[in-house]
Amino acid sequence: MELNRRRFLTGAAATAGTLALPQVAHANAAANAYFSGYQEDSGFQYRRTNFKKIDPVWHRQMVKYFSDEPPGTVVVDTNNHFLYWVWENNTALRYGVGVGREGFQWFGRARIDRKALWPRWVPPPEMLKRQPDLPRMVEGGAANNPLGPRALYLYRDGSDLGYRLHGTLEPWSIGHDVSSGCVRMFPEDIVDLYQRCPKGTGVLVLEHLGEKAG
């Protein structure tokens, strides 16, 4: 859960002065190519993903999937950057995700004990130590809120683990090790998963599964 690229580039331009403006403009244009208009949602809006710019491997799709987990379980394959919502008959709905970068990876079982529509973002204390310039809180629905339109909060034995399944402002980050441990999804995908997962849904985060995705 990091600040979005737009804020970073704006700050970089202010620091470097006008000489950096052409590079910043080019970078912003490249980032904007990943979006296609806006989607209204519960009184707010998010930028729709331009899936023509996204490798089809990261698109939401039904796949064959063999697992001992019961239907309705969420399985996160951190090595290959996939999240599976286990279906019946050895199938699953597969989503592309971004996961924890080096030093922020974690594995094990959890449960979705809280769900939030347009959640506000409060960076944890350890993140503020690393990035003291971060805002202390960003309201839900704000353009710079890194959680996007939905968040599913992961708990274990009644305690909040501090990790979430949530949207992203950076669709280009899906398929990479990018976060501080949370699982990032396209906004359209977290909206879809939010509807499928009631409170109490089991989550299994795997350390390794299969070969590295191409």
PyRosetta script that sets phi, psi and omega in degrees:
from pyrosetta import init, pose_from_sequence

init()
pose = pose_from_sequence("MELNRRRFLTGAAATAGTLALPQVAHANAAANAYFSGYQEDSGFQYRRTNFKKIDPVWHRQMVKYFSDEPPGTVVVDTNNHFLYWVWENNTALRYGVGVGREGFQWFGRARIDRKALWPRWVPPPEMLKRQPDLPRMVEGGAANNPLGPRALYLYRDGSDLGYRLHGTLEPWSIGHDVSSGCVRMFPEDIVDLYQRCPKGTGVLVLEHLGEKAG")
pose.set_psi(1, 85.4)
pose.set_omega(1, -178.9)
pose.set_phi(2, -111.6)
pose.set_psi(2, 165.0)
pose.set_omega(2, 175.8)
pose.set_phi(3, -65.0)
pose.set_psi(3, 152.3)
pose.set_omega(3, -173.8)
pose.set_phi(4, -74.3)
pose.set_psi(4, 163.9)
pose.set_omega(4, -174.1)
pose.set_phi(5, -65.2)
pose.set_psi(5, -33.9)
pose.set_omega(5, -179.5)
pose.set_phi(6, -59.6)
pose.set_psi(6, -44.9)
pose.set_omega(6, -179.6)
pose.set_phi(7, -64.6)
pose.set_psi(7, -39.7)
pose.set_omega(7, 179.2)
pose.set_phi(8, -62.1)
pose.set_psi(8, -46.1)
pose.set_omega(8, -177.8)
pose.set_phi(9, -66.4)
pose.set_psi(9, -38.2)
pose.set_omega(9, 178.4)
pose.set_phi(10, -62.4)
pose.set_psi(10, -44.3)
pose.set_omega(10, 178.2)
pose.set_phi(11, -64.3)
pose.set_psi(11, -38.7)
pose.set_omega(11, 179.7)
pose.set_phi(12, -64.0)
pose.set_psi(12, -40.6)
pose.set_omega(12, -179.7)
pose.set_phi(13, -64.3)
pose.set_psi(13, -40.7)
pose.set_omega(13, -179.9)
pose.set_phi(14, -64.6)
pose.set_psi(14, -35.0)
pose.set_omega(14, -178.6)
pose.set_phi(15, -75.0)
pose.set_psi(15, -43.2)
pose.set_omega(15, -173.8)
pose.set_phi(16, -82.1)
pose.set_psi(16, -19.4)
pose.set_omega(16, -179.9)
pose.set_phi(17, 90.1)
pose.set_psi(17, -172.0)
pose.set_omega(17, -172.9)
pose.set_phi(18, -66.7)
pose.set_psi(18, -22.0)
pose.set_omega(18, 179.6)
pose.set_phi(19, -62.3)
pose.set_psi(19, -24.0)
pose.set_omega(19, -177.7)
pose.set_phi(20, -87.0)
pose.set_psi(20, -9.2)
pose.set_omega(20, -173.0)
pose.set_phi(21, -59.1)
pose.set_psi(21, -43.3)
pose.set_omega(21, 178.4)
pose.set_phi(22, -59.6)
pose.set_psi(22, -41.9)
pose.set_omega(22, 179.4)
pose.set_phi(23, -65.7)
pose.set_psi(23, -40.8)
pose.set_omega(23, 179.7)
pose.set_phi(24, -64.8)
pose.set_psi(24, -43.1)
pose.set_omega(24, 179.2)
pose.set_phi(25, -61.4)
pose.set_psi(25, -40.6)
pose.set_omega(25, 178.7)
pose.set_phi(26, -64.7)
pose.set_psi(26, -43.2)
pose.set_omega(26, -179.7)
pose.set_phi(27, -65.3)
pose.set_psi(27, -40.0)
pose.set_omega(27, 178.1)
pose.set_phi(28, -64.3)
pose.set_psi(28, -39.5)
pose.set_omega(28, 178.3)
pose.set_phi(29, -63.5)
pose.set_psi(29, -41.3)
pose.set_omega(29, 178.5)
pose.set_phi(30, -63.4)
pose.set_psi(30, -41.4)
pose.set_omega(30, 178.8)
pose.set_phi(31, -66.6)
pose.set_psi(31, -41.9)
pose.set_omega(31, -178.4)
pose.set_phi(32, -62.7)
pose.set_psi(32, -24.5)
pose.set_omega(32, 179.6)
pose.set_phi(33, -65.1)
pose.set_psi(33, -17.4)
pose.set_omega(33, 179.6)
pose.set_phi(34, -84.1)
pose.set_psi(34, 1.2)
pose.set_omega(34, -177.9)
pose.set_phi(35, -121.7)
pose.set_psi(35, 156.4)
pose.set_omega(35, -179.6)
pose.set_phi(36, -142.8)
pose.set_psi(36, 82.4)
pose.set_omega(36, 178.0)
pose.set_phi(37, 74.4)
pose.set_psi(37, -161.6)
pose.set_omega(37, -175.6)
pose.set_phi(38, -129.6)
pose.set_psi(38, 151.7)
pose.set_omega(38, 177.3)
pose.set_phi(39, -117.9)
pose.set_psi(39, 122.5)
pose.set_omega(39, 175.6)
pose.set_phi(40, -75.3)
pose.set_psi(40, 140.1)
pose.set_omega(40, -176.2)
pose.set_phi(41, -157.7)
pose.set_psi(41, 110.5)
pose.set_omega(41, 173.0)
pose.set_phi(42, 52.0)
pose.set_psi(42, 42.7)
pose.set_omega(42, 176.5)
pose.set_phi(43, 88.7)
pose.set_psi(43, -5.1)
pose.set_omega(43, 177.3)
pose.set_phi(44, -125.2)
pose.set_psi(44, -175.3)
pose.set_omega(44, 175.9)
pose.set_phi(45, -146.6)
pose.set_psi(45, 150.7)
pose.set_omega(45, 173.8)
pose.set_phi(46, -127.6)
pose.set_psi(46, 160.2)
pose.set_omega(46, 179.6)
pose.set_phi(47, -78.6)
pose.set_psi(47, 124.5)
pose.set_omega(47, 179.1)
pose.set_phi(48, -69.4)
pose.set_psi(48, 143.1)
pose.set_omega(48, 177.9)
pose.set_phi(49, -76.3)
pose.set_psi(49, 134.1)
pose.set_omega(49, 172.1)
pose.set_phi(50, -85.4)
pose.set_psi(50, 91.3)
pose.set_omega(50, -173.6)
pose.set_phi(51, -69.4)
pose.set_psi(51, -9.8)
pose.set_omega(51, 173.6)
pose.set_phi(52, -67.9)
pose.set_psi(52, -22.1)
pose.set_omega(52, 178.3)
pose.set_phi(53, -90.6)
pose.set_psi(53, -5.9)
pose.set_omega(53, -175.0)
pose.set_phi(54, -102.1)
pose.set_psi(54, 131.5)
pose.set_omega(54, 175.3)
pose.set_phi(55, -54.6)
pose.set_psi(55, 130.0)
pose.set_omega(55, -177.5)
pose.set_phi(56, -55.0)
pose.set_psi(56, -22.1)
pose.set_omega(56, -180.0)
pose.set_phi(57, -62.0)
pose.set_psi(57, -26.0)
pose.set_omega(57, -178.2)
pose.set_phi(58, -92.7)
pose.set_psi(58, -0.9)
pose.set_omega(58, 178.1)
pose.set_phi(59, -73.2)
pose.set_psi(59, 147.9)
pose.set_omega(59, 175.4)
pose.set_phi(60, -63.3)
pose.set_psi(60, 131.9)
pose.set_omega(60, -176.1)
pose.set_phi(61, -162.4)
pose.set_psi(61, 152.0)
pose.set_omega(61, 173.8)
pose.set_phi(62, -79.9)
pose.set_psi(62, 134.7)
pose.set_omega(62, -178.4)
pose.set_phi(63, -138.7)
pose.set_psi(63, 161.9)
pose.set_omega(63, 168.5)
pose.set_phi(64, -71.0)
pose.set_psi(64, 134.1)
pose.set_omega(64, -177.9)
pose.set_phi(65, -153.2)
pose.set_psi(65, 120.9)
pose.set_omega(65, -178.4)
pose.set_phi(66, -103.3)
pose.set_psi(66, 119.1)
pose.set_omega(66, -176.6)
pose.set_phi(67, -149.4)
pose.set_psi(67, 149.8)
pose.set_omega(67, 174.4)
pose.set_phi(68, -83.7)
pose.set_psi(68, -6.0)
pose.set_omega(68, -179.0)
pose.set_phi(69, -75.1)
pose.set_psi(69, 144.0)
pose.set_omega(69, -178.6)
pose.set_phi(70, -71.4)
pose.set_psi(70, 156.4)
pose.set_omega(70, 175.9)
pose.set_phi(71, -54.5)
pose.set_psi(71, 141.8)
pose.set_omega(71, -178.2)
pose.set_phi(72, 94.0)
pose.set_psi(72, -3.5)
pose.set_omega(72, 177.3)
pose.set_phi(73, -85.1)
pose.set_psi(73, 145.5)
pose.set_omega(73, 173.2)
pose.set_phi(74, -97.9)
pose.set_psi(74, 126.8)
pose.set_omega(74, 176.2)
pose.set_phi(75, -120.5)
pose.set_psi(75, 126.3)
pose.set_omega(75, 179.4)
pose.set_phi(76, -108.2)
pose.set_psi(76, 116.9)
pose.set_omega(76, 176.8)
pose.set_phi(77, -94.3)
pose.set_psi(77, 94.0)
pose.set_omega(77, -173.5)
pose.set_phi(78, -68.4)
pose.set_psi(78, -29.9)
pose.set_omega(78, -177.7)
pose.set_phi(79, -67.8)
pose.set_psi(79, -40.4)
pose.set_omega(79, -176.0)
pose.set_phi(80, -102.5)
pose.set_psi(80, 0.3)
pose.set_omega(80, 174.9)
pose.set_phi(81, 63.9)
pose.set_psi(81, 45.6)
pose.set_omega(81, 176.0)
pose.set_phi(82, -126.6)
pose.set_psi(82, 145.8)
pose.set_omega(82, 168.7)
pose.set_phi(83, -117.1)
pose.set_psi(83, 130.9)
pose.set_omega(83, -179.1)
pose.set_phi(84, -112.8)
pose.set_psi(84, 131.4)
pose.set_omega(84, 167.3)
pose.set_phi(85, -102.1)
pose.set_psi(85, 107.2)
pose.set_omega(85, -169.0)
pose.set_phi(86, -66.5)
pose.set_psi(86, 129.7)
pose.set_omega(86, -179.4)
pose.set_phi(87, -107.3)
pose.set_psi(87, -175.1)
pose.set_omega(87, 176.6)
pose.set_phi(88, -85.8)
pose.set_psi(88, 166.1)
pose.set_omega(88, 172.1)
pose.set_phi(89, 57.9)
pose.set_psi(89, 44.2)
pose.set_omega(89, 175.5)
pose.set_phi(90, 57.5)
pose.set_psi(90, 42.5)
pose.set_omega(90, 174.4)
pose.set_phi(91, -131.3)
pose.set_psi(91, 166.7)
pose.set_omega(91, 178.0)
pose.set_phi(92, -156.4)
pose.set_psi(92, 155.0)
pose.set_omega(92, 170.5)
pose.set_phi(93, -90.6)
pose.set_psi(93, 120.4)
pose.set_omega(93, -173.6)
pose.set_phi(94, -107.5)
pose.set_psi(94, 135.1)
pose.set_omega(94, 178.1)
pose.set_phi(95, -121.3)
pose.set_psi(95, 144.6)
pose.set_omega(95, 168.9)
pose.set_phi(96, -79.5)
pose.set_psi(96, 142.1)
pose.set_omega(96, -177.5)
pose.set_phi(97, -139.8)
pose.set_psi(97, 161.7)
pose.set_omega(97, 166.4)
pose.set_phi(98, -105.5)
pose.set_psi(98, 142.0)
pose.set_omega(98, -174.8)
pose.set_phi(99, -128.1)
pose.set_psi(99, -176.0)
pose.set_omega(99, -175.2)
pose.set_phi(100, -63.6)
pose.set_psi(100, 136.7)
pose.set_omega(100, 176.7)
pose.set_phi(101, -78.5)
pose.set_psi(101, 176.6)
pose.set_omega(101, -178.2)
pose.set_phi(102, -53.9)
pose.set_psi(102, 129.0)
pose.set_omega(102, -179.5)
pose.set_phi(103, 92.7)
pose.set_psi(103, -9.1)
pose.set_omega(103, -178.9)
pose.set_phi(104, -126.1)
pose.set_psi(104, 16.8)
pose.set_omega(104, -177.8)
pose.set_phi(105, -87.2)
pose.set_psi(105, 147.0)
pose.set_omega(105, 178.2)
pose.set_phi(106, -148.0)
pose.set_psi(106, 160.2)
pose.set_omega(106, -175.3)
pose.set_phi(107, -144.6)
pose.set_psi(107, 158.9)
pose.set_omega(107, 176.1)
pose.set_phi(108, 131.1)
pose.set_psi(108, -168.4)
pose.set_omega(108, -176.8)
pose.set_phi(109, -99.1)
pose.set_psi(109, 149.8)
pose.set_omega(109, 177.7)
pose.set_phi(110, -153.2)
pose.set_psi(110, -177.2)
pose.set_omega(110, 179.2)
pose.set_phi(111, -145.6)
pose.set_psi(111, 142.2)
pose.set_omega(111, 176.2)
pose.set_phi(112, -80.2)
pose.set_psi(112, 104.0)
pose.set_omega(112, -179.1)
pose.set_phi(113, -107.9)
pose.set_psi(113, -2.3)
pose.set_omega(113, 177.0)
pose.set_phi(114, -149.0)
pose.set_psi(114, 142.2)
pose.set_omega(114, 177.0)
pose.set_phi(115, -130.5)
pose.set_psi(115, 142.4)
pose.set_omega(115, -178.8)
pose.set_phi(116, -136.7)
pose.set_psi(116, 133.0)
pose.set_omega(116, 174.6)
pose.set_phi(117, -92.1)
pose.set_psi(117, 122.4)
pose.set_omega(117, -175.5)
pose.set_phi(118, 47.4)
pose.set_psi(118, 64.0)
pose.set_omega(118, -175.7)
pose.set_phi(119, -71.0)
pose.set_psi(119, 151.0)
pose.set_omega(119, 169.0)
pose.set_phi(120, -81.1)
pose.set_psi(120, 158.2)
pose.set_omega(120, -178.1)
pose.set_phi(121, -114.9)
pose.set_psi(121, 125.0)
pose.set_omega(121, 175.2)
pose.set_phi(122, -121.6)
pose.set_psi(122, 107.2)
pose.set_omega(122, -179.1)
pose.set_phi(123, -62.7)
pose.set_psi(123, 137.7)
pose.set_omega(123, -179.8)
pose.set_phi(124, -68.6)
pose.set_psi(124, 159.0)
pose.set_omega(124, -176.8)
pose.set_phi(125, -55.1)
pose.set_psi(125, -39.0)
pose.set_omega(125, -178.8)
pose.set_phi(126, -66.2)
pose.set_psi(126, -32.1)
pose.set_omega(126, 176.5)
pose.set_phi(127, -70.8)
pose.set_psi(127, -37.8)
pose.set_omega(127, 178.4)
pose.set_phi(128, -66.2)
pose.set_psi(128, -30.8)
pose.set_omega(128, 175.8)
pose.set_phi(129, -65.8)
pose.set_psi(129, -38.8)
pose.set_omega(129, 179.5)
pose.set_phi(130, -75.4)
pose.set_psi(130, -34.0)
pose.set_omega(130, -176.3)
pose.set_phi(131, -133.0)
pose.set_psi(131, 77.8)
pose.set_omega(131, -174.2)
pose.set_phi(132, -65.0)
pose.set_psi(132, -13.8)
pose.set_omega(132, -180.0)
pose.set_phi(133, -85.0)
pose.set_psi(133, -1.8)
pose.set_omega(133, -180.0)
pose.set_phi(134, -66.2)
pose.set_psi(134, 148.9)
pose.set_omega(134, 173.4)
pose.set_phi(135, -65.7)
pose.set_psi(135, 150.4)
pose.set_omega(135, -179.5)
pose.set_phi(136, -76.6)
pose.set_psi(136, -20.5)
pose.set_omega(136, 178.0)
pose.set_phi(137, -163.5)
pose.set_psi(137, 140.7)
pose.set_omega(137, 175.3)
pose.set_phi(138, -124.2)
pose.set_psi(138, 126.3)
pose.set_omega(138, -177.3)
pose.set_phi(139, -66.2)
pose.set_psi(139, 150.0)
pose.set_omega(139, 175.2)
pose.set_phi(140, -61.7)
pose.set_psi(140, 137.7)
pose.set_omega(140, -179.3)
pose.set_phi(141, 88.7)
pose.set_psi(141, -10.2)
pose.set_omega(141, 177.4)
pose.set_phi(142, -67.9)
pose.set_psi(142, 147.7)
pose.set_omega(142, -175.8)
pose.set_phi(143, -62.2)
pose.set_psi(143, -26.4)
pose.set_omega(143, -178.8)
pose.set_phi(144, -102.2)
pose.set_psi(144, 15.5)
pose.set_omega(144, 178.2)
pose.set_phi(145, -78.9)
pose.set_psi(145, 115.1)
pose.set_omega(145, -173.8)
pose.set_phi(146, -72.0)
pose.set_psi(146, -10.7)
pose.set_omega(146, -179.4)
pose.set_phi(147, -81.2)
pose.set_psi(147, -21.3)
pose.set_omega(147, -179.9)
pose.set_phi(148, 73.3)
pose.set_psi(148, -152.3)
pose.set_omega(148, -170.1)
pose.set_phi(149, -78.0)
pose.set_psi(149, -16.5)
pose.set_omega(149, -176.9)
pose.set_phi(150, -148.1)
pose.set_psi(150, 156.3)
pose.set_omega(150, 171.4)
pose.set_phi(151, -146.3)
pose.set_psi(151, 139.2)
pose.set_omega(151, 174.1)
pose.set_phi(152, -115.7)
pose.set_psi(152, 122.9)
pose.set_omega(152, -170.9)
pose.set_phi(153, -98.1)
pose.set_psi(153, 130.6)
pose.set_omega(153, -174.8)
pose.set_phi(154, -96.8)
pose.set_psi(154, 128.9)
pose.set_omega(154, -179.6)
pose.set_phi(155, -124.0)
pose.set_psi(155, 158.1)
pose.set_omega(155, 172.0)
pose.set_phi(156, -140.8)
pose.set_psi(156, 124.3)
pose.set_omega(156, -179.1)
pose.set_phi(157, 53.3)
pose.set_psi(157, 39.4)
pose.set_omega(157, 176.5)
pose.set_phi(158, 82.6)
pose.set_psi(158, -2.5)
pose.set_omega(158, -178.5)
pose.set_phi(159, -107.6)
pose.set_psi(159, 135.9)
pose.set_omega(159, 177.9)
pose.set_phi(160, -68.6)
pose.set_psi(160, 122.9)
pose.set_omega(160, -179.6)
pose.set_phi(161, -77.0)
pose.set_psi(161, -14.0)
pose.set_omega(161, -177.6)
pose.set_phi(162, 87.7)
pose.set_psi(162, 2.3)
pose.set_omega(162, -179.7)
pose.set_phi(163, -110.4)
pose.set_psi(163, 148.1)
pose.set_omega(163, -179.0)
pose.set_phi(164, -135.6)
pose.set_psi(164, 156.6)
pose.set_omega(164, 162.4)
pose.set_phi(165, -98.0)
pose.set_psi(165, 124.2)
pose.set_omega(165, -173.9)
pose.set_phi(166, -153.0)
pose.set_psi(166, 175.2)
pose.set_omega(166, 178.6)
pose.set_phi(167, -77.1)
pose.set_psi(167, -172.7)
pose.set_omega(167, 178.1)
pose.set_phi(168, -148.4)
pose.set_psi(168, 151.0)
pose.set_omega(168, 171.9)
pose.set_phi(169, -91.2)
pose.set_psi(169, -2.6)
pose.set_omega(169, -173.0)
pose.set_phi(170, -126.4)
pose.set_psi(170, 79.6)
pose.set_omega(170, -176.9)
pose.set_phi(171, -60.0)
pose.set_psi(171, -24.6)
pose.set_omega(171, 177.7)
pose.set_phi(172, -68.6)
pose.set_psi(172, -12.8)
pose.set_omega(172, -178.5)
pose.set_phi(173, -84.5)
pose.set_psi(173, -11.5)
pose.set_omega(173, 178.9)
pose.set_phi(174, -67.2)
pose.set_psi(174, 134.9)
pose.set_omega(174, -176.4)
pose.set_phi(175, 94.4)
pose.set_psi(175, 9.2)
pose.set_omega(175, -176.6)
pose.set_phi(176, -133.1)
pose.set_psi(176, 165.4)
pose.set_omega(176, 173.6)
pose.set_phi(177, -90.2)
pose.set_psi(177, 101.8)
pose.set_omega(177, -167.8)
pose.set_phi(178, -135.2)
pose.set_psi(178, -21.0)
pose.set_omega(178, -168.0)
pose.set_phi(179, -97.9)
pose.set_psi(179, -180.0)
pose.set_omega(179, 174.8)
pose.set_phi(180, -94.6)
pose.set_psi(180, 27.5)
pose.set_omega(180, 176.7)
pose.set_phi(181, 118.0)
pose.set_psi(181, -20.1)
pose.set_omega(181, 177.6)
pose.set_phi(182, -75.9)
pose.set_psi(182, 164.5)
pose.set_omega(182, 179.1)
pose.set_phi(183, -104.8)
pose.set_psi(183, 116.9)
pose.set_omega(183, -179.4)
pose.set_phi(184, -91.1)
pose.set_psi(184, 144.7)
pose.set_omega(184, 177.3)
pose.set_phi(185, -138.4)
pose.set_psi(185, 157.3)
pose.set_omega(185, 170.5)
pose.set_phi(186, -57.0)
pose.set_psi(186, 145.7)
pose.set_omega(186, 179.1)
pose.set_phi(187, -53.4)
pose.set_psi(187, -41.0)
pose.set_omega(187, 179.4)
pose.set_phi(188, -62.7)
pose.set_psi(188, -33.5)
pose.set_omega(188, -177.0)
pose.set_phi(189, -77.8)
pose.set_psi(189, -38.5)
pose.set_omega(189, 178.7)
pose.set_phi(190, -69.7)
pose.set_psi(190, -32.1)
pose.set_omega(190, 174.3)
pose.set_phi(191, -62.9)
pose.set_psi(191, -42.6)
pose.set_omega(191, 179.8)
pose.set_phi(192, -65.5)
pose.set_psi(192, -46.7)
pose.set_omega(192, -178.3)
pose.set_phi(193, -66.2)
pose.set_psi(193, -37.8)
pose.set_omega(193, 178.8)
pose.set_phi(194, -55.4)
pose.set_psi(194, -39.7)
pose.set_omega(194, -179.3)
pose.set_phi(195, -70.8)
pose.set_psi(195, -26.2)
pose.set_omega(195, -175.0)
pose.set_phi(196, -88.8)
pose.set_psi(196, -22.5)
pose.set_omega(196, -170.7)
pose.set_phi(197, -109.1)
pose.set_psi(197, 105.8)
pose.set_omega(197, 173.4)
pose.set_phi(198, -74.4)
pose.set_psi(198, 167.0)
pose.set_omega(198, 172.5)
pose.set_phi(199, -59.1)
pose.set_psi(199, 141.5)
pose.set_omega(199, -177.3)
pose.set_phi(200, 97.1)
pose.set_psi(200, -5.3)
pose.set_omega(200, 178.4)
pose.set_phi(201, -60.8)
pose.set_psi(201, 131.9)
pose.set_omega(201, 177.1)
pose.set_phi(202, -77.4)
pose.set_psi(202, 143.4)
pose.set_omega(202, 179.7)
pose.set_phi(203, -129.6)
pose.set_psi(203, 131.1)
pose.set_omega(203, 175.6)
pose.set_phi(204, -121.3)
pose.set_psi(204, 119.3)
pose.set_omega(204, 177.7)
pose.set_phi(205, -102.7)
pose.set_psi(205, 116.1)
pose.set_omega(205, -175.6)
pose.set_phi(206, -89.9)
pose.set_psi(206, 145.9)
pose.set_omega(206, 175.5)
pose.set_phi(207, -79.3)
pose.set_psi(207, -35.4)
pose.set_omega(207, -177.7)
pose.set_phi(208, -156.6)
pose.set_psi(208, 140.4)
pose.set_omega(208, 175.3)
pose.set_phi(209, -156.4)
pose.set_psi(209, 111.0)
pose.set_omega(209, 174.0)
pose.set_phi(210, 75.1)
pose.set_psi(210, -167.2)
pose.set_omega(210, -178.1)
pose.set_phi(211, -84.2)
pose.set_psi(211, 159.3)
pose.set_omega(211, 178.0)
pose.set_phi(212, -63.0)
pose.set_psi(212, 133.8)
pose.set_omega(212, -179.8)
pose.set_phi(213, -66.3)
pose.set_psi(213, 145.5)
pose.set_omega(213, 178.8)
pose.set_phi(214, -84.3)
pose.dump_pdb("model.pdb")
